Amino acid sequence: MTMAPIPTVSIYGVRVSRLNMRQTVDYLTETIERGVPQQVVTANPIILMAGLDNSSFMQTLREAELVVPDGTGLVWAASHIGQPVAERVAGYDLIHELMKVGSPRGWKVYLLGAAPGIAEAAAEKLESLYPGIRIVGCRDGFFPASEDDDVIADVTAAAPHLLLVARATNNQDPWIGKYKDRLRVPVMMGVGGSFDVLAGRVKRAPLFFQRLRLEWLYRLLREPSRLPRMLVLPKFVLKVLRDKENVSK
């Protein structure tokens, strides 16, 4: 029996999930129990704009089995075109919600990405918070394409239920998309800087900023060097306003 299709809204051809956090977790839990491989993209305006600038990257986004609205800009865009999503589904929060479900089930998790030592520190944090979770592999994200086969072999040998990949935007999701048929992991999710937060290297925005949907501003205040990256956000808003009805095509 195939899994029921999820409700989505098309934003520049990318099918963004309209499920809330609880529904998303339920869907991915069923995915793991069935063993059906799924690529999960935690999307934001920066990722969408990268796709619009790169056809290959956009193809990856359009072929992903689940794209969740991680960024508030996507939540706004969906509402602007009259097809609102249930809520923002932040990738960092989604990790924790999945760990809560997976801990009593003994799910196996592989952490791939970030700088050397960060994945291991993130693994220790997850194991302390969720004792039933089994971390079956850790590897940093700084490896050349010539080592892809070795990485894939290591992941498949570990046979995780979840593969969390924390690499740069330009190779995180494309890497999963390129190799997901070989990896065959039920849930393969790009998680950006989540390992750094789990490891305590980067502090997440306080709840005040989260509730006002201003996590991006908090990060910018703490890391002014992110300004060029953050300038993509107003560009995305202006593009959606300018394109009007063509956004959902």
Helices and strands as residue ranges (DSSP letters): E 8-11, E 14-17, H 21-34, E 38-43, H 45-53, H 55-63, E 66-69, H 72-80, H 91-102, E 108-113, H 118-129, E 134-139, G 145-147, H 148-158, E 162-166, H 169-183, E 187-190, H 194-198, H 207-211, H 215-222, G 224-226, H 227-230, H 232-243, G 244-248
